[in-house]
C-alpha cells in the first residue's frame, strides 16, 4: 500500500491539492482503503460521499427519485469542495447526520496535501474529470450485500436489497464509472487484505509496477 501511495505523490496536478476519487459499490472496501491511505501521511483529508446524503424531505420528493444517485447531493460536493479546491481555495461543507436526518456544523477542507473523495457515486460523470487520480474498488454484488448487512448489524437488509443496491446497479449500467478509473483494486480481501494495509491492484497506469 505504501508503494501505491508514493506513486500518488508523483502524480502531476494542476493546483496545490492532489484530488483523488475512490468509488465502488456499497461495502466494497472504499472507506477502509481511504482510512489506510490517510494513516500514511498527516496531510491527507478524507471526505465521504455519505456526508452528502440528502435529507429525507428532499429524498422523498418523487421528481428526484429517478435521478442517478439521486439520494446523494453531488452538486453540493461539487460547489463546496471540488470547485473551490480547483481554485486553490479552502472547501467548506456540512456533514449529513444519519441519526438526526439533518446537516451538522460546517467543516473545512484545506488547500494542499491530498484530498480523497470516497464513496459510491464519487466518479459519476459530472465529477470524474475533476480528480487527478480515479480509483475503483471492485467487489461482487452478493459479497457486498452480505458484508454491508453484517457491518450494519443486520437491520438494513431491506434498504440494501430494495434501495441502495438497485440504485447502484443503475449507476453502473448507465454511467460505467469503473471505465474512468485509473486504478482498480480488489476489495474482497481474498488476495491482499485492505484491512491489513495490503492491496491487490487489478489495474494501474502503465509503468506503475
C-alpha positions as CSV (number, residue, x, y, z in Angstrom):
1,X,0.0,0.0,0.0
2,X,2.8,2.4,0.8
3,X,4.3,1.9,-2.7
4,X,1.0,2.8,-4.3
5,X,0.6,5.8,-2.1
6,X,4.1,7.0,-3.0
7,X,3.0,6.8,-6.7
8,X,0.2,9.2,-5.8
9,X,2.7,11.8,-4.7
10,X,4.5,11.6,-8.1
11,X,1.3,12.2,-10.0
12,X,1.0,15.6,-11.8
13,X,-1.6,18.1,-10.6
14,X,-2.7,21.4,-11.9
15,X,-3.3,23.0,-8.5
16,X,-1.9,22.9,-4.9
17,X,-4.1,19.9,-3.9
18,X,-3.9,16.4,-5.2
19,X,-7.5,15.3,-5.5
20,X,-8.3,11.5,-5.6
21,X,-11.7,9.9,-6.1
22,X,-12.4,6.5,-4.7
23,X,-15.6,4.8,-5.9
24,X,-17.1,1.3,-5.9
25,X,-20.3,-0.4,-4.7
26,X,-21.5,-0.2,-1.2
27,X,-19.4,-2.2,1.3
28,X,-16.7,-2.8,-1.4
29,X,-13.9,-1.6,0.9
30,X,-13.7,2.1,-0.1
31,X,-13.8,3.7,3.3
32,X,-11.2,1.2,4.7
33,X,-8.9,1.9,1.8
34,X,-9.2,5.7,2.3
35,X,-8.6,5.3,6.0
36,X,-5.5,3.3,5.4
37,X,-4.1,5.8,3.0
38,X,-4.9,8.6,5.4
39,X,-2.8,6.9,8.1
40,X,0.2,7.1,5.9
41,X,0.6,10.9,5.8
42,X,-0.6,13.7,8.0
43,X,-1.8,16.0,5.2
44,X,-4.4,13.6,3.8
45,X,-8.1,14.7,4.2
46,X,-10.9,12.2,3.5
47,X,-14.4,13.3,2.6
48,X,-17.1,10.7,2.5
49,X,-19.9,10.7,0.0
50,X,-22.2,9.6,2.8
51,X,-21.7,13.1,4.3
52,X,-23.7,14.4,1.2
53,X,-26.8,12.2,1.6
54,X,-29.9,14.3,1.1
55,X,-32.2,14.9,4.0
56,X,-35.4,12.8,3.8
57,X,-37.6,15.8,2.9
58,X,-35.7,16.0,-0.4
59,X,-35.2,12.3,-0.9
60,X,-39.0,11.7,-0.7
61,X,-39.8,14.2,-3.5
62,X,-40.8,12.0,-6.4
63,X,-39.2,14.1,-9.2
64,X,-35.7,13.3,-7.7
65,X,-36.2,9.5,-7.3
66,X,-35.3,8.7,-10.9
67,X,-32.0,10.6,-10.9
68,X,-28.8,8.6,-11.0
69,X,-27.6,8.5,-7.4
70,X,-30.4,11.0,-6.6
71,X,-30.2,10.4,-2.9
72,X,-26.7,11.9,-2.8
73,X,-26.1,15.6,-3.2
74,X,-23.3,15.5,-5.7
75,X,-23.9,19.2,-6.6
76,X,-23.1,20.3,-3.1
77,X,-19.9,18.3,-3.2
78,X,-19.0,20.0,-6.4
79,X,-19.8,23.5,-5.3
80,X,-18.5,23.3,-1.7
81,X,-15.3,21.1,-2.2
82,X,-14.2,20.3,-5.7
83,X,-14.7,23.7,-7.3
84,X,-13.0,25.6,-4.5
85,X,-10.0,23.3,-4.5
86,X,-9.7,23.7,-8.2
87,X,-9.3,27.5,-7.5
88,X,-6.8,26.8,-4.6
89,X,-9.4,27.8,-2.2
90,X,-10.5,26.1,1.0
91,X,-13.6,23.9,0.8
92,X,-16.4,24.1,3.4
93,X,-19.3,21.7,3.8
94,X,-21.8,20.3,6.3
95,X,-21.9,16.6,7.2
96,X,-25.2,14.8,7.0
97,X,-26.2,13.3,10.4
98,X,-27.8,10.0,9.6
99,X,-29.4,9.7,13.1
100,X,-30.9,13.2,13.1
101,X,-31.6,13.4,9.4
102,X,-30.1,16.9,9.3
103,X,-26.9,18.8,8.4
104,X,-24.3,19.5,11.1
105,X,-22.0,22.4,11.6
106,X,-19.6,23.5,8.8
107,X,-16.3,21.6,8.3
108,X,-13.2,22.8,6.3
109,X,-11.2,21.0,3.6
110,X,-7.7,22.6,3.5
111,X,-5.8,23.5,0.4
112,X,-2.6,21.5,-0.2
113,X,-1.7,17.9,0.5
114,X,-4.2,15.2,-0.6
115,X,-7.9,15.2,-0.6
116,X,-9.7,11.9,-1.1
117,X,-13.4,11.9,-2.0
118,X,-14.6,8.4,-1.0
119,X,-17.9,6.7,-1.7
120,X,-20.3,5.3,-4.3
121,X,-21.1,8.0,-7.0
122,X,-17.7,9.7,-6.4
123,X,-16.7,9.0,-10.0
124,X,-20.1,9.9,-11.5
125,X,-19.7,11.5,-15.0
126,X,-20.3,15.1,-13.7
127,X,-17.3,14.8,-11.2
128,X,-14.9,12.3,-12.8
129,X,-12.8,14.9,-14.7
130,X,-12.1,16.9,-11.6
131,X,-9.9,14.2,-10.0
132,X,-6.2,13.8,-10.6
133,X,-6.5,10.0,-9.8
134,X,-9.6,7.8,-10.0
135,X,-9.8,4.6,-8.0
136,X,-12.4,1.8,-8.3
137,X,-12.7,-0.8,-5.6
138,X,-14.1,-3.9,-7.1
139,X,-16.2,-6.5,-5.1
140,X,-19.0,-8.8,-6.3
141,X,-22.6,-7.7,-5.6
142,X,-23.7,-10.5,-3.3
143,X,-20.4,-10.3,-1.4
144,X,-21.1,-6.6,-0.8
145,X,-24.6,-7.2,0.2
146,X,-23.7,-9.7,2.9
147,X,-20.7,-7.6,4.1
148,X,-22.9,-4.5,4.2
149,X,-25.8,-6.1,6.1
150,X,-23.3,-7.6,8.6
151,X,-21.5,-4.3,9.0
152,X,-24.8,-2.5,9.7
153,X,-25.8,-5.0,12.3
154,X,-28.3,-6.9,10.2
155,X,-31.1,-4.4,10.4
156,X,-30.7,-2.7,7.0
157,X,-31.1,-5.7,4.6
158,X,-34.3,-4.3,3.1
159,X,-32.7,-1.0,2.4
160,X,-29.7,-2.7,0.8
161,X,-31.8,-5.0,-1.3
162,X,-34.6,-2.6,-2.4
163,X,-32.9,0.8,-2.5
164,X,-29.2,1.1,-2.3
165,X,-28.1,-1.9,-4.5
166,X,-30.7,-1.3,-7.2
167,X,-29.7,2.4,-7.3
168,X,-26.0,1.4,-7.6
169,X,-26.9,-1.2,-10.3
170,X,-28.4,1.6,-12.4
171,X,-25.5,3.9,-11.8
172,X,-23.1,1.2,-13.0
173,X,-25.2,0.3,-16.0
174,X,-25.8,3.8,-17.2
175,X,-22.6,5.7,-16.4
176,X,-19.9,2.9,-16.3
177,X,-17.8,4.7,-13.6
178,X,-15.3,1.9,-13.5
179,X,-14.3,2.6,-17.1
180,X,-12.9,6.0,-16.0
181,X,-10.8,4.5,-13.2
182,X,-7.0,4.8,-13.4
183,X,-6.6,2.2,-10.7
184,X,-8.8,-0.8,-9.9
185,X,-8.3,-2.6,-6.5
186,X,-9.7,-5.9,-5.3
187,X,-11.9,-5.1,-2.3
188,X,-12.8,-8.7,-1.3
189,X,-9.6,-9.3,0.8
190,X,-9.2,-12.7,-0.8
191,X,-5.9,-11.6,-2.2
192,X,-4.4,-8.6,-0.5
193,X,-6.5,-7.6,2.6
194,X,-7.1,-3.8,2.8
195,X,-7.8,-4.2,6.5
196,X,-4.1,-5.3,6.8
197,X,-2.9,-2.4,4.6
198,X,-2.4,-4.7,1.7
199,X,-3.8,-4.0,-1.8
200,X,-4.3,-6.3,-4.8
201,X,-4.1,-4.0,-7.7
202,X,-6.0,-5.3,-10.7
203,X,-5.3,-2.4,-13.0
204,X,-2.9,0.6,-12.8
205,X,-1.4,3.1,-15.3
206,X,1.4,1.7,-17.5
207,X,4.8,1.7,-15.8
208,X,3.5,2.0,-12.2
209,X,4.5,-1.6,-11.3
